[in-house]
Amino acid sequence: MAAQNESTCEGEFQVRGVVMSKKLLLLARLKDIGQSLAGTGHGLALFGLGSVGIERDRLDEYSDLDFFVIVEEDYKRRFIDNLEWLSSVCGIAYGFRNTDDGHKVLFEDGVFCEFAVFEPAELPGIPFARGQVVWKQPHVDDSISIPANAAPTSSAKSVDWLIGETLTNLYVGLCRYCRGEKLSATRFIQGHAVDRTLELAKLIDAELPVSRDDFANERRYEQRFPSMTQELPNFIQGYERSQESARAILSFLEKHFAINAAMAKAIRELCGNTD
């Protein structure tokens, strides 16, 4: 039976007559989903990821639910195609299947979740950050939430490669900007080139001990590299200011690394072009 949830004052929710914060609502929702899975007779485990996993110190009113559902062999498709096990917890206002393995869903009470469904044999091939078991069958080991496939790492990327990618992304992006392809230019300069510059930051400044996301370097970047925060508005100046953004990125690189003079000259010449 769907939980009767409603919003009360800002930041509070009423769940079955109990007023609670968004954080408590998210954790309660996870437990309810676990109970629903148990009732299906074919669920094996549910574990939370990210801020509802082992990093619950990050949980706040802007968090959502990321979780894995583990089911018995040959039942994966049934759980993906029929979300009654989820809608019975709370009505679904919107949802779509975003991968072969799962969905993104907005519940009627405003809780957003992203989940994937796997059978046990699939887990060793799935890269994910360690999770926290919310519910499991008694015979399932707690280690099911520990990934066998290590998360991706950027350690294999050399400084020369990162600098080279940044410079060439700037150059290609500027050529497209001058051609009038401003959208593509924005992505190359203020997207790809910035991404590589962010990876170089760890060679310039010590990373603060803030939880990082191995799958998305930009997550919590402002907290991990606060000294870089003041640079970001210069790197990302918007659709009409790709030349200015490129110039700022190049100047930053030149301040901290040895940059090829010919490439720097070519980039600056393109920065000086006008439409």
C-alpha positions in Angstrom: 0.0 0.0 0.0 1.4 3.4 -1.0 2.6 5.6 1.9 0.5 8.6 2.4 3.1 11.4 2.3 2.5 15.1 2.1 4.6 18.2 2.4 4.1 20.4 5.5 6.2 23.5 6.1 9.3 24.1 3.9 11.8 21.3 4.4 9.4 19.0 6.3 7.3 16.1 5.2 4.5 14.1 6.8 4.8 10.4 6.4 1.9 8.3 7.8 1.2 11.0 10.3 4.8 11.6 11.3 6.5 14.9 10.5 10.1 14.4 9.3 12.9 16.2 7.5 13.8 15.4 3.9 16.9 13.5 5.1 14.8 11.3 7.3 12.3 10.9 4.6 14.9 9.6 2.2 16.2 7.0 4.7 12.7 6.0 5.5 11.9 5.6 1.9 14.8 3.3 1.4 13.7 1.1 4.3 10.2 1.0 2.8 11.6 -0.1 -0.6 13.5 -2.8 1.2 10.4 -4.1 2.9 8.6 -4.0 -0.5 11.3 -6.1 -2.1 11.1 -8.6 0.7 7.4 -8.9 0.0 8.0 -9.9 -3.6 9.6 -13.1 -2.6 12.3 -12.7 -5.3 14.4 -9.8 -4.0 17.8 -10.6 -2.6 19.2 -7.2 -1.4 19.0 -3.5 -1.6 21.9 -1.2 -1.0 22.2 2.6 -1.1 24.9 4.4 -2.9 26.5 7.9 -2.5 24.8 10.0 0.1 22.4 7.2 1.0 25.3 4.7 1.0 28.4 4.9 3.2 28.6 8.7 2.8 25.5 9.7 4.7 27.3 12.7 6.3 26.7 14.3 2.9 22.9 13.7 3.0 20.9 16.9 2.8 17.6 18.3 1.6 18.9 18.3 -2.0 19.9 14.6 -2.1 18.2 11.9 -4.0 18.1 8.2 -3.7 20.7 6.1 -5.6 20.5 2.4 -5.1 21.0 -1.1 -6.5 18.4 -3.8 -6.3 19.7 -7.4 -6.4 17.1 -10.0 -7.4 17.1 -13.8 -8.0 18.3 -15.2 -11.3 15.9 -14.8 -14.2 13.8 -12.1 -12.4 15.7 -9.0 -13.4 13.5 -8.2 -16.4 10.3 -8.6 -14.3 11.5 -6.0 -11.8 12.6 -3.6 -14.5 9.5 -3.9 -16.6 7.0 -3.8 -13.8 7.6 -1.1 -11.1 4.7 -2.2 -8.8 7.3 -3.1 -6.1 8.3 0.6 -6.2 4.9 2.4 -6.8 3.4 0.4 -3.9 5.7 2.3 -1.6 4.7 5.7 -3.0 3.0 6.8 -6.1 5.2 7.6 -9.1 4.6 11.0 -10.7 7.2 10.5 -13.5 9.7 7.9 -14.6 11.6 6.6 -17.5 14.0 3.8 -18.2 17.4 5.5 -18.6 19.5 2.4 -19.0 19.1 -1.2 -19.8 19.4 -1.9 -16.1 17.1 0.6 -14.5 15.1 3.8 -14.2 15.0 7.4 -13.0 11.8 8.1 -11.0 10.1 11.1 -9.3 7.7 10.0 -6.6 4.5 12.0 -6.0 5.9 13.5 -2.8 9.0 14.9 -4.6 11.6 12.3 -3.7 13.7 11.5 -6.8 15.6 8.3 -7.2 17.9 6.6 -9.7 18.3 2.8 -9.5 19.5 -0.3 -11.3 18.5 -3.9 -11.0 21.0 -6.7 -11.2 21.2 -10.4 -10.7 24.1 -11.7 -8.5 26.2 -13.0 -11.5 26.3 -9.5 -13.0 27.7 -7.6 -10.1 31.4 -8.6 -10.6 31.4 -6.8 -13.9 29.7 -3.7 -12.7 31.9 -0.7 -11.5 30.4 1.2 -8.6 31.4 2.9 -5.4 30.9 0.9 -2.2 27.3 0.9 -1.0 25.5 0.3 2.3 23.1 -2.6 2.7 19.6 -1.4 3.6 17.9 -4.8 3.4 18.9 -8.3 2.4 17.8 -11.9 2.6 19.5 -13.7 5.6 21.6 -15.9 3.3 23.1 -12.9 1.4 26.5 -11.7 2.6 27.0 -8.1 3.5 29.9 -8.0 1.1 27.4 -7.8 -1.8 27.6 -4.0 -1.5 31.4 -4.0 -2.0 32.4 -3.7 -5.7 34.6 -6.4 -7.2 35.2 -4.1 -10.2 37.4 -1.1 -9.1 36.1 2.4 -9.8 37.8 4.3 -12.7 40.9 6.3 -11.9 42.6 9.2 -13.6 46.1 8.2 -12.2 47.1 6.7 -15.6 46.8 10.1 -17.3 50.2 11.8 -17.5 50.7 15.6 -17.1 51.8 15.9 -20.7 48.6 14.2 -21.9 46.3 16.4 -19.7 48.1 19.5 -20.9 48.0 18.4 -24.5 44.3 17.6 -24.4 43.6 20.9 -22.8 45.5 22.9 -25.4 44.1 21.0 -28.4 40.6 21.3 -27.1 41.1 25.0 -26.7 42.4 25.2 -30.3 39.7 23.1 -31.9 37.0 24.9 -29.9 38.3 28.3 -30.9 38.4 27.3 -34.6 34.7 26.3 -34.3 33.8 29.5 -32.5 35.4 31.6 -35.3 33.5 29.5 -37.8 30.2 30.4 -36.0 29.8 27.0 -34.3 29.4 28.5 -30.9 27.7 25.6 -29.2 30.4 23.2 -30.2 33.0 25.7 -29.2 31.4 26.1 -25.7 31.6 22.4 -25.1 35.2 22.1 -26.3 36.5 25.1 -24.4 34.2 25.4 -21.3 33.6 21.7 -21.1 36.3 19.4 -22.3 39.2 21.8 -21.7 37.9 22.7 -18.3 37.6 19.0 -17.3 41.2 18.4 -18.1 42.2 21.6 -16.3 40.4 20.4 -13.2 42.4 17.2 -13.3 45.6 19.2 -13.3 44.6 21.1 -10.2 45.7 18.2 -7.9 49.3 18.9 -9.1 49.0 22.6 -8.1 47.1 22.5 -4.8 46.5 19.8 -2.1 43.1 18.2 -2.2 41.1 18.7 1.0 39.8 15.5 2.6 36.3 15.8 1.2 34.5 12.8 -0.2 35.1 12.5 -4.0 33.1 10.8 -6.7 35.3 8.5 -8.7 32.8 8.7 -11.6 32.5 12.5 -11.7 35.5 14.7 -10.9 33.4 17.8 -10.8 31.3 16.6 -7.8 32.1 18.6 -4.7 35.0 20.2 -6.5 34.5 23.5 -4.8 35.0 21.9 -1.4 37.9 19.7 -2.4 39.9 22.5 -4.2 38.6 25.8 -2.7 41.5 27.8 -4.1 40.4 26.8 -7.6 36.9 28.1 -7.0 37.8 31.6 -7.8 39.2 30.5 -11.2 36.1 28.7 -12.4 34.0 31.8 -13.3 36.9 32.8 -15.6 37.1 29.4 -17.2 33.3 29.2 -17.8 32.1 32.6 -19.0 29.2 31.5 -21.1 28.0 30.9 -24.7 29.2 34.2 -26.1 32.5 34.3 -24.3 34.4 31.2 -25.3 37.4 33.3 -26.5 37.6 35.0 -23.1 37.3 31.6 -21.4 40.0 30.1 -23.5 42.3 33.0 -22.8 41.8 32.6 -19.0 42.5 28.8 -19.2 45.6 29.3 -21.2 46.9 32.0 -18.8 46.2 29.6 -15.9 48.2 26.8 -17.6 51.1 29.1 -18.4 51.3 30.2 -14.8 51.7 26.7 -13.5 53.2 24.6 -16.4 55.6 24.8 -19.2 53.4 25.4 -22.3 54.5 25.0 -25.9 55.0 28.5 -27.3 53.7 27.7 -30.8 50.5 26.3 -29.4 50.0 29.2 -27.0 50.6 31.6 -29.9 48.0 29.9 -32.1 45.4 29.9 -29.4 46.0 33.6 -28.6 45.6 34.5 -32.2 42.3 32.7 -32.4 41.2 34.4 -29.2 41.8 37.7 -30.9 39.5 37.0 -33.8 36.0 38.5 -33.9 32.9 37.4 -35.7 
